[in-house]
Amino acid sequence: MILVDTSIIVEYWKNPKREYTDVFITQDIAICGIVQAELIYGARSNKEVEKIISALECFNFIDIDKEDWNGIGKFLHKLRIKGVKIPFQDAIIAYLAVKNNIPLWTRDKHFELIRDVIKELKLYKPI
């Protein structure tokens, strides 16, 4: 399974590359609530909101449990102690990838900063 970040989905919708299509077809893809919310936030109309929600239904969904909030807090604390300042939502996405031991597919450079501190974060790169 691969956790897909918003940056990948947006890029794919704007410019569907063959290498991305192959990954979406051959891999077990997951999203989380942060990604879903970011995509809906970027919609330009109510009709587009509904299209986005429908398109995302084919993916696995990784949820946040009540117990995860302590883990997310510790994750953020570890980053802060090391001087890494990243958007809160990126920390949550990275935490979920680490917690579920799945690679994260992203184009966002913040995740490389996170991986420098949190070595368990695996970043997916299509061949």
C-alpha positions as CSV (number, residue, x, y, z in Angstrom):
1,M,0.0,0.0,0.0
2,I,1.1,3.6,-0.7
3,L,-0.2,6.7,1.0
4,V,-0.6,9.4,-1.6
5,D,-0.2,13.1,-0.8
6,T,-2.3,15.9,-2.2
7,S,0.6,17.1,-4.4
8,I,0.6,13.9,-6.4
9,I,-3.2,13.8,-7.0
10,V,-3.3,17.4,-8.0
11,E,-0.4,17.0,-10.5
12,Y,-2.0,13.8,-11.9
13,W,-5.4,15.5,-12.4
14,K,-3.7,18.4,-14.2
15,N,-1.3,16.4,-16.3
16,P,-1.9,12.6,-16.2
17,K,1.5,11.1,-16.8
18,R,1.8,7.4,-17.8
19,E,4.2,6.6,-14.9
20,Y,1.6,7.9,-12.5
21,T,-1.2,6.1,-14.2
22,D,0.8,2.9,-13.9
23,V,1.2,3.4,-10.1
24,F,-2.5,4.1,-9.6
25,I,-3.4,1.0,-11.6
26,T,-0.9,-1.4,-10.1
27,Q,-0.5,-0.3,-6.5
28,D,-2.9,-0.4,-3.5
29,I,-3.4,3.4,-3.0
30,A,-4.5,5.1,0.3
31,I,-5.4,8.6,1.2
32,C,-6.1,10.2,4.6
33,G,-8.5,12.8,5.8
34,I,-6.0,15.7,5.4
35,V,-5.5,14.8,1.7
36,Q,-9.3,14.5,1.1
37,A,-9.9,17.9,2.9
38,E,-7.1,19.7,0.9
39,L,-8.5,18.4,-2.4
40,I,-12.1,19.4,-1.6
41,Y,-10.8,22.8,-0.3
42,G,-9.2,23.4,-3.8
43,A,-12.5,22.8,-5.7
44,R,-13.8,25.6,-7.7
45,S,-17.5,24.7,-7.6
46,N,-20.0,22.5,-5.7
47,K,-20.1,20.2,-8.8
48,E,-16.3,19.8,-8.6
49,V,-16.5,19.0,-4.8
50,E,-18.9,16.1,-5.7
51,K,-16.5,14.9,-8.4
52,I,-13.6,14.9,-6.0
53,I,-15.5,13.1,-3.3
54,S,-16.6,10.5,-5.9
55,A,-13.1,10.1,-7.3
56,L,-11.5,9.5,-3.9
57,E,-14.0,6.7,-3.0
58,C,-11.9,4.1,-4.9
59,F,-8.9,4.6,-2.5
60,N,-8.3,3.0,0.9
61,F,-8.8,5.4,3.7
62,I,-6.4,5.8,6.7
63,D,-8.2,7.4,9.6
64,I,-6.9,9.1,12.7
65,D,-7.8,7.4,16.0
66,K,-8.1,9.2,19.3
67,E,-4.9,7.6,20.5
68,D,-3.0,9.0,17.4
69,W,-3.2,12.6,18.7
70,N,-0.6,11.8,21.4
71,G,1.6,10.2,18.7
72,I,1.2,13.2,16.4
73,G,2.1,15.5,19.3
74,K,5.3,13.5,20.0
75,F,6.1,13.4,16.3
76,L,5.7,17.2,16.0
77,H,7.7,17.7,19.2
78,K,10.6,15.6,17.9
79,L,10.6,17.7,14.7
80,R,10.5,21.0,16.7
81,I,13.4,19.9,18.9
82,K,15.5,19.2,15.8
83,G,14.5,22.6,14.4
84,V,12.3,21.3,11.6
85,K,9.3,23.6,11.0
86,I,6.8,22.2,8.6
87,P,3.0,22.6,8.0
88,F,0.9,20.8,10.7
89,Q,-1.0,18.8,8.0
90,D,2.2,17.5,6.5
91,A,3.3,16.2,9.9
92,I,0.0,14.4,10.3
93,I,0.3,12.8,6.8
94,A,3.9,11.7,7.6
95,Y,2.9,10.4,11.0
96,L,0.2,8.2,9.4
97,A,2.7,6.8,6.9
98,V,5.1,5.9,9.7
99,K,2.5,4.5,12.0
100,N,1.0,2.3,9.3
101,N,4.5,1.4,7.9
102,I,3.7,2.4,4.4
103,P,5.6,4.6,2.0
104,L,4.4,8.1,1.2
105,W,4.2,9.3,-2.4
106,T,4.7,13.0,-2.6
107,R,6.4,15.9,-4.5
108,D,6.4,18.1,-1.4
109,K,9.9,18.8,-0.1
110,H,8.7,19.2,3.5
111,F,8.6,15.4,3.7
112,E,12.3,15.1,3.0
113,L,12.9,17.4,5.9
114,I,10.7,15.2,8.0
115,R,12.6,12.1,6.9
116,D,15.9,13.6,7.9
117,V,14.7,13.5,11.5
118,I,12.2,10.6,11.4
119,K,14.2,7.9,9.7
120,E,11.2,5.5,9.6
121,L,9.4,7.7,7.0
122,K,9.7,5.9,3.7
123,L,9.1,8.0,0.6
124,Y,7.8,6.3,-2.6
125,K,9.5,7.0,-5.9
126,P,7.9,5.5,-9.0
127,I,10.5,3.8,-11.3
